[in-house]
Amino acid sequence: MSGSGPTEGGRPREGSDQALLRAKYLDYCSARVAEVILQLTADEIYLLAQEAARAAEPEGEFSYEEVVRLATERLSTTLSLPSFETWAEAYREDPARFDRELLGLWESEFTGTESSGGNPSGSS
């Protein structure tokens, strides 16, 4: 894909650059969580979900979607994910290092808008 979204004087506008970085950061974090989830057995996922549901509401009843959300939240807190600011600084220094680890979810936020979903680093 070409282009990097709305520009001013050939450079991405600050707001669009920040929005793109935030979308890529969320994609990066999602990829890390998904990577761990895919390594778990069905029993481990079930136990994680049960533990998360009990911790949230010991006597409550949850839908399947709520239990999965709780388990995912619990799992994401156990990972050593960087803050957005730390990640953005590292991304600006070496975008290629992170781009190959993204799932591509960030692109959907920029499809059909002024931005063409391009990569500010110039790689696809």
N, C-alpha and C positions, 0 to 999 in steps of 0.2 A: 504494500500500500504506500502511497506517496502522500506527502504533506504532513504537517504536524499540527494542524488546527489553525485557529484564528491567529493572525500575526500582526505585529506592529513593526514596521521597518525591517521585515524579514526574520524577526525573532518571534517566538511564541509569546503571546500576551501572558502576563504573570498569572492571571486567574485561570486561563486554560491550561498552562503548564502545571500549576498546582493541582488542578482537578485531574489531569492526566496522571501525574505522579501518585495522587491518592488512589486512583482507580488501579494503577499497577501495584501499589502497595497492598491493597486489599486482595488482589489476584495472587500476589506472592504469598501472603498469609494463608489464603485459602488453599493454595497448592501445598503448603507445609502441613496443614491440618489434614488434607485429603491423603497425603503421603502416609501419615501415621495411621489414619483410619484403615487404609488399604492393607496395612501390615497386621492389623488385628484379626483374630479369629472371630467367628460369630459369637462364641461364648464370651470372649473378652468384651466385645461390643455390648452384648446384653448386660453383663455385669457392670460395665461403665455406665450404661444408661440407668440401670436400677439404682446404683449408688448416687448418681446425679439427681435422680428424682427424689430419693429419700432425703438427700441433703437440702433440696429446695423446699420440700413440704413432706415431713415424715408420714402424715396421714392422708395426703392428697392423692387424687387419681388424675392421671395425665393421659392425654391422647398420645398416640405413637409419635406424631410430629413434635409435640412438646418434649417428650422424652429424648428424641434425637437432638433437638435443639439444646437441651440441658447437657446432654453428653458431649456434644460438640463444644459448647462453651467451656465445660470443665476440661476437656482435652486441650483446648487452645490456651488455657491459662497455665497448663503444665509445660507447654513448649516455651523455649526461650526466643520468642519473636521480638525483633527490635521495635522500638517506638517508630512512629512515622518519620520523625525528624532524623533519627539515626539512619534509618533505611534510605531516606531520600538523599542524604549526604553521600552515602556509599553508592547509591545508584548513579548519582551525577558523576562520580569519579570513574565508574566502570559499568555503563549500562548493559553491555554485552553479557557480563557475568550474571545478571539477573534476568535479562530477556529470555535466555534459553530455559529458565526455570518457571516462566509464567505459563498459565493455562490458556491465556487468550481471553479470559472473561472480561478484562478491562476494555476490549475492543467494542463490546456491545453497548457500552455507555457512550461511545462516540460515533456510532453508526446512525446515519439519518440526521445528524446535527451539522453545524458548520464544520466540525472536525471530521476528517476522513478516517480517523482511527490510526493515523500514522504514528510512527515512533520518533520522538524527538532526537534519539541518538542516530537516526538514519538507517538502522537495521530493521529487518522485518522478521 
